[in-house]
Amino acid sequence: MADQTELAALVRAMEPDLDPATYVWASVDGLAAAGALVDAVATVREAEGLTLVLPIDAAARHGLDAAFPSRRITLTVHSSLEAVGLTAAFSRALAEAGISANVVAGAHHDHIFVPAGRASDAMTALRALSGRHR
């Protein structure tokens, strides 16, 4: 399937999928991250160190100080990295529901990390957004 760029089509077809795992965020420095990298679903290199997003049990196994227990919602639509407005649309819907969102874009999908306790509310907000465009 070709990556979609048209906003209404993206929102209509985004079909959010809730990952059952709980993820956390850990900032590590140097070799401390080597073993944990295999478990990370996302990484970001910052001036302060390397941030890993990984399952909560993996963070504990590696002895990492972790924050922001979250759930990952994947928008299953094949969105183009050049699409305009999708992040704004779902961020607005989540913000209106009072839910924070940390977004990681992959080559094919957007992944939204929301507070673990608000995952169900986030799914409701995202499904409602998609339904309004059908």
CYANA upper distance limits for C-alpha pairs under 8 A (distance plus 0.5 A):
  1 MET  CA     78 HIS  CA      7.73
  2 ALA  CA     78 HIS  CA      7.58
  3 ASP  CA     78 HIS  CA      5.42
  3 ASP  CA     79 SER  CA      5.52
  3 ASP  CA     80 SER  CA      5.22
  3 ASP  CA    108 HIS  CA      7.65
  4 GLN  CA      9 ALA  CA      8.06
  4 GLN  CA     10 LEU  CA      6.96
  4 GLN  CA     77 VAL  CA      8.29
  4 GLN  CA     78 HIS  CA      6.52
  4 GLN  CA     79 SER  CA      5.37
  4 GLN  CA     80 SER  CA      5.93
  4 GLN  CA     83 ALA  CA      7.72
  5 THR  CA      9 ALA  CA      8.47
  5 THR  CA     10 LEU  CA      7.51
  5 THR  CA     79 SER  CA      6.89
  5 THR  CA     80 SER  CA      6.11
  5 THR  CA     82 GLU  CA      7.37
  5 THR  CA     83 ALA  CA      4.89
  5 THR  CA     84 VAL  CA      7.54
  6 GLU  CA     10 LEU  CA      6.67
  6 GLU  CA     83 ALA  CA      7.42
  6 GLU  CA     84 VAL  CA      8.34
  7 LEU  CA     11 VAL  CA      6.68
  7 LEU  CA     83 ALA  CA      7.73
  7 LEU  CA     84 VAL  CA      7.34
  7 LEU  CA     85 GLY  CA      6.82
  7 LEU  CA     86 LEU  CA      6.66
  8 ALA  CA     12 ARG  CA      6.50
  8 ALA  CA    133 HIS  CA      6.89
  9 ALA  CA     13 ALA  CA      6.59
  9 ALA  CA    133 HIS  CA      8.45
 10 LEU  CA     14 MET  CA      6.18
 10 LEU  CA     77 VAL  CA      7.09
 10 LEU  CA     79 SER  CA      7.29
 10 LEU  CA     86 LEU  CA      7.57
 11 VAL  CA     86 LEU  CA      7.41
 11 VAL  CA     89 ALA  CA      8.40
 11 VAL  CA    129 LEU  CA      7.73
 11 VAL  CA    130 SER  CA      5.69
 11 VAL  CA    133 HIS  CA      7.17
 12 ARG  CA    130 SER  CA      5.22
 12 ARG  CA    131 GLY  CA      7.17
 12 ARG  CA    132 ARG  CA      8.30
 12 ARG  CA    133 HIS  CA      5.61
 12 ARG  CA    134 ARG  CA      6.18
 13 ALA  CA     76 THR  CA      8.41
 13 ALA  CA     77 VAL  CA      6.30
 13 ALA  CA    130 SER  CA      7.50
 14 MET  CA     75 LEU  CA      5.56
 14 MET  CA     76 THR  CA      6.10
 14 MET  CA     77 VAL  CA      5.10
 14 MET  CA    130 SER  CA      7.30
 15 GLU  CA     75 LEU  CA      6.19
 15 GLU  CA     76 THR  CA      6.11
 15 GLU  CA     77 VAL  CA      7.22
 15 GLU  CA    127 ARG  CA      7.67
 15 GLU  CA    130 SER  CA      7.98
 16 PRO  CA     73 ILE  CA      6.54
 16 PRO  CA     74 THR  CA      6.05
 16 PRO  CA     75 LEU  CA      5.00
 16 PRO  CA     76 THR  CA      6.69
 16 PRO  CA    123 MET  CA      7.30
 16 PRO  CA    126 LEU  CA      7.38
 16 PRO  CA    127 ARG  CA      7.61
 17 ASP  CA     73 ILE  CA      5.86
 17 ASP  CA     74 THR  CA      5.62
 17 ASP  CA     75 LEU  CA      6.81
 17 ASP  CA     76 THR  CA      7.37
 18 LEU  CA     71 ARG  CA      7.77
 18 LEU  CA     72 ARG  CA      6.59
 18 LEU  CA     73 ILE  CA      5.04
 18 LEU  CA     74 THR  CA      7.06
 18 LEU  CA    119 ALA  CA      8.26
 18 LEU  CA    123 MET  CA      8.01
 19 ASP  CA     71 ARG  CA      7.07
 19 ASP  CA     72 ARG  CA      5.94
 19 ASP  CA     73 ILE  CA      6.61
 19 ASP  CA     74 THR  CA      8.08
 20 PRO  CA     71 ARG  CA      7.85
 21 ALA  CA     55 PRO  CA      7.09
 21 ALA  CA     71 ARG  CA      7.02
 21 ALA  CA     72 ARG  CA      8.15
 22 THR  CA     55 PRO  CA      6.27
 22 THR  CA     56 ILE  CA      6.38
 22 THR  CA     69 PRO  CA      6.75
 22 THR  CA     70 SER  CA      6.01
 22 THR  CA     71 ARG  CA      5.61
 22 THR  CA     72 ARG  CA      8.11
 22 THR  CA    116 ALA  CA      7.29
 23 TYR  CA     53 VAL  CA      6.99
 23 TYR  CA     54 LEU  CA      5.78
 23 TYR  CA     55 PRO  CA      4.74
 23 TYR  CA     56 ILE  CA      5.63
 23 TYR  CA     68 PHE  CA      8.34
 23 TYR  CA     69 PRO  CA      6.09
 23 TYR  CA     70 SER  CA      5.59
 23 TYR  CA     71 ARG  CA      6.46
 23 TYR  CA     72 ARG  CA      7.88
 24 VAL  CA     53 VAL  CA      6.18
 24 VAL  CA     54 LEU  CA      6.18
 24 VAL  CA     55 PRO  CA      6.64
 24 VAL  CA     56 ILE  CA      5.97
 24 VAL  CA     59 ALA  CA      7.94
 24 VAL  CA     66 ALA  CA      6.28
 24 VAL  CA     67 ALA  CA      6.04
 24 VAL  CA     68 PHE  CA      5.92
 24 VAL  CA     69 PRO  CA      5.28
 24 VAL  CA     70 SER  CA      6.66
 25 TRP  CA     51 THR  CA      7.18
 25 TRP  CA     52 LEU  CA      6.16
 25 TRP  CA     53 VAL  CA      5.16
 25 TRP  CA     54 LEU  CA      7.14
 25 TRP  CA     66 ALA  CA      5.84
 25 TRP  CA     67 ALA  CA      5.71
 25 TRP  CA     68 PHE  CA      6.64
 25 TRP  CA     69 PRO  CA      8.11
 26 ALA  CA     51 THR  CA      6.02
 26 ALA  CA     52 LEU  CA      5.73
 26 ALA  CA     53 VAL  CA      7.09
 26 ALA  CA     54 LEU  CA      8.48
 26 ALA  CA     59 ALA  CA      8.14
 26 ALA  CA     64 LEU  CA      7.02
 26 ALA  CA     65 ASP  CA      6.57
 26 ALA  CA     66 ALA  CA      5.07
 26 ALA  CA     67 ALA  CA      6.95
 27 SER  CA     49 GLY  CA      6.66
 27 SER  CA     50 LEU  CA      5.99
 27 SER  CA     51 THR  CA      4.80
 27 SER  CA     52 LEU  CA      6.78
 27 SER  CA     65 ASP  CA      8.28
 27 SER  CA     66 ALA  CA      8.13
 28 VAL  CA     32 ALA  CA      6.76
 28 VAL  CA     33 ALA  CA      6.25
 28 VAL  CA     49 GLY  CA      6.22
 28 VAL  CA     50 LEU  CA      5.75
 28 VAL  CA     51 THR  CA      6.78
 28 VAL  CA     52 LEU  CA      8.04
 28 VAL  CA     64 LEU  CA      8.39
 29 ASP  CA     33 ALA  CA      7.04
 29 ASP  CA     48 GLU  CA      8.49
 29 ASP  CA     49 GLY  CA      5.59
 29 ASP  CA     50 LEU  CA      6.60
 30 GLY  CA     34 ALA  CA      8.16
 30 GLY  CA     49 GLY  CA      8.19
 30 GLY  CA     50 LEU  CA      8.45
 32 ALA  CA     36 ALA  CA      8.33
 33 ALA  CA     37 LEU  CA      6.42
 33 ALA  CA     50 LEU  CA      8.27
 34 ALA  CA     38 VAL  CA      8.33
 35 GLY  CA     62 HIS  CA      7.85
 36 ALA  CA     40 ALA  CA      7.09
 36 ALA  CA     58 ALA  CA      7.86
 36 ALA  CA     59 ALA  CA      7.87
 36 ALA  CA     62 HIS  CA      6.79
 37 LEU  CA     52 LEU  CA      7.90
 39 ASP  CA     54 LEU  CA      6.39
 39 ASP  CA     55 PRO  CA      7.74
 39 ASP  CA     58 ALA  CA      7.05
 40 ALA  CA     52 LEU  CA      6.30
 40 ALA  CA     53 VAL  CA      5.89
 40 ALA  CA     54 LEU  CA      4.89
 40 ALA  CA     55 PRO  CA      7.93
 41 VAL  CA     52 LEU  CA      8.15
 41 VAL  CA     53 VAL  CA      6.27
 41 VAL  CA     54 LEU  CA      6.19
 42 ALA  CA     52 LEU  CA      6.52
 42 ALA  CA     53 VAL  CA      5.66
 42 ALA  CA     54 LEU  CA      7.80
 42 ALA  CA    104 VAL  CA      8.12
 43 THR  CA     50 LEU  CA      7.38
 43 THR  CA     51 THR  CA      6.01
 43 THR  CA     52 LEU  CA      5.20
 43 THR  CA     53 VAL  CA      6.77
 44 VAL  CA     50 LEU  CA      6.34
 44 VAL  CA     51 THR  CA      5.61
 44 VAL  CA     52 LEU  CA      7.28
 45 ARG  CA     49 GLY  CA      6.65
 45 ARG  CA     50 LEU  CA      5.03
 45 ARG  CA     51 THR  CA      6.75
 46 GLU  CA     50 LEU  CA      6.43
 46 GLU  CA     51 THR  CA      7.83
 54 LEU  CA     58 ALA  CA      7.10
 54 LEU  CA     59 ALA  CA      7.05
 55 PRO  CA     59 ALA  CA      6.93
 56 ILE  CA     60 ALA  CA      6.87
 56 ILE  CA     66 ALA  CA      8.50
 56 ILE  CA     69 PRO  CA      7.89
 57 ASP  CA     61 ARG  CA      6.62
 58 ALA  CA     62 HIS  CA      6.69
 59 ALA  CA     63 GLY  CA      6.62
 59 ALA  CA     64 LEU  CA      5.69
 59 ALA  CA     65 ASP  CA      7.98
 59 ALA  CA     66 ALA  CA      7.38
 60 ALA  CA     64 LEU  CA      6.52
 60 ALA  CA     65 ASP  CA      8.47
 68 PHE  CA    115 PRO  CA      7.35
 69 PRO  CA    115 PRO  CA      6.71
 69 PRO  CA    116 ALA  CA      6.17
 70 SER  CA    113 PHE  CA      6.26
 70 SER  CA    114 VAL  CA      5.72
 70 SER  CA    115 PRO  CA      4.92
 70 SER  CA    116 ALA  CA      4.64
 70 SER  CA    117 GLY  CA      8.30
 70 SER  CA    119 ALA  CA      8.46
 71 ARG  CA    113 PHE  CA      5.91
 71 ARG  CA    114 VAL  CA      6.02
 71 ARG  CA    115 PRO  CA      6.89
 71 ARG  CA    116 ALA  CA      5.54
 71 ARG  CA    119 ALA  CA      6.77
 72 ARG  CA    111 HIS  CA      6.82
 72 ARG  CA    112 ILE  CA      6.07
 72 ARG  CA    113 PHE  CA      5.03
 72 ARG  CA    114 VAL  CA      7.13
 73 ILE  CA    111 HIS  CA      6.10
 73 ILE  CA    112 ILE  CA      5.54
 73 ILE  CA    113 PHE  CA      6.79
 73 ILE  CA    114 VAL  CA      8.20
 73 ILE  CA    123 MET  CA      8.34
 74 THR  CA    109 HIS  CA      7.28
 74 THR  CA    110 ASP  CA      6.47
 74 THR  CA    111 HIS  CA      4.96
 74 THR  CA    112 ILE  CA      6.83
 75 LEU  CA    109 HIS  CA      6.47
 75 LEU  CA    110 ASP  CA      6.05
 75 LEU  CA    111 HIS  CA      6.85
 75 LEU  CA    112 ILE  CA      8.46
 76 THR  CA    109 HIS  CA      6.65
 76 THR  CA    110 ASP  CA      8.32
 77 VAL  CA    108 HIS  CA      8.37
 77 VAL  CA    109 HIS  CA      6.96
 78 HIS  CA    108 HIS  CA      5.57
 78 HIS  CA    109 HIS  CA      6.10
 79 SER  CA     83 ALA  CA      7.21
 79 SER  CA    108 HIS  CA      6.33
 79 SER  CA    109 HIS  CA      6.25
 79 SER  CA    110 ASP  CA      7.91
 80 SER  CA    107 ALA  CA      8.18
 80 SER  CA    108 HIS  CA      7.27
 81 LEU  CA    105 ALA  CA      8.12
 81 LEU  CA    107 ALA  CA      7.38
 81 LEU  CA    108 HIS  CA      8.23
 85 GLY  CA     89 ALA  CA      6.54
 86 LEU  CA     90 PHE  CA      6.86
 87 THR  CA     91 SER  CA      6.31
 88 ALA  CA     92 ARG  CA      6.42
 89 ALA  CA     93 ALA  CA      6.91
 90 PHE  CA     94 LEU  CA      6.67
 90 PHE  CA    126 LEU  CA      7.13
 90 PHE  CA    129 LEU  CA      7.90
 91 SER  CA     95 ALA  CA      6.41
 91 SER  CA    101 ALA  CA      7.29
 92 ARG  CA     96 GLU  CA      6.57
 93 ALA  CA     97 ALA  CA      7.04
 93 ALA  CA    125 ALA  CA      6.65
 93 ALA  CA    126 LEU  CA      7.34
 93 ALA  CA    129 LEU  CA      7.24
 94 LEU  CA     98 GLY  CA      6.79
 94 LEU  CA     99 ILE  CA      5.61
 94 LEU  CA    100 SER  CA      7.36
 94 LEU  CA    101 ALA  CA      7.71
 94 LEU  CA    122 ALA  CA      6.85
 94 LEU  CA    125 ALA  CA      6.81
 94 LEU  CA    126 LEU  CA      7.87
 95 ALA  CA     99 ILE  CA      5.90
 95 ALA  CA    100 SER  CA      7.08
 97 ALA  CA    121 ASP  CA      8.23
 97 ALA  CA    122 ALA  CA      8.22
 97 ALA  CA    125 ALA  CA      7.51
 99 ILE  CA    114 VAL  CA      7.49
 99 ILE  CA    115 PRO  CA      7.96
 99 ILE  CA    118 ARG  CA      7.45
 99 ILE  CA    122 ALA  CA      7.41
100 SER  CA    114 VAL  CA      6.48
100 SER  CA    115 PRO  CA      7.45
101 ALA  CA    112 ILE  CA      6.55
101 ALA  CA    113 PHE  CA      6.21
101 ALA  CA    114 VAL  CA      5.58
101 ALA  CA    115 PRO  CA      8.34
102 ASN  CA    112 ILE  CA      6.15
102 ASN  CA    113 PHE  CA      5.51
102 ASN  CA    114 VAL  CA      7.08
103 VAL  CA    110 ASP  CA      7.41
103 VAL  CA    111 HIS  CA      6.20
103 VAL  CA    112 ILE  CA      5.06
103 VAL  CA    113 PHE  CA      6.71
104 VAL  CA    110 ASP  CA      6.54
104 VAL  CA    111 HIS  CA      5.68
104 VAL  CA    112 ILE  CA      6.97
105 ALA  CA    109 HIS  CA      6.63
105 ALA  CA    110 ASP  CA      4.97
105 ALA  CA    111 HIS  CA      6.54
106 GLY  CA    110 ASP  CA      6.52
106 GLY  CA    111 HIS  CA      7.94
114 VAL  CA    118 ARG  CA      7.24
114 VAL  CA    119 ALA  CA      6.66
114 VAL  CA    122 ALA  CA      7.85
115 PRO  CA    119 ALA  CA      6.96
118 ARG  CA    122 ALA  CA      6.62
119 ALA  CA    123 MET  CA      6.73
120 SER  CA    124 THR  CA      6.83
121 ASP  CA    125 ALA  CA      6.76
122 ALA  CA    126 LEU  CA      6.61
123 MET  CA    127 ARG  CA      6.51
124 THR  CA    128 ALA  CA      6.60
125 ALA  CA    129 LEU  CA      6.70
126 LEU  CA    130 SER  CA      6.73
127 ARG  CA    131 GLY  CA      6.52
128 ALA  CA    132 ARG  CA      6.75
129 LEU  CA    133 HIS  CA      7.51
130 SER  CA    134 ARG  CA      7.39
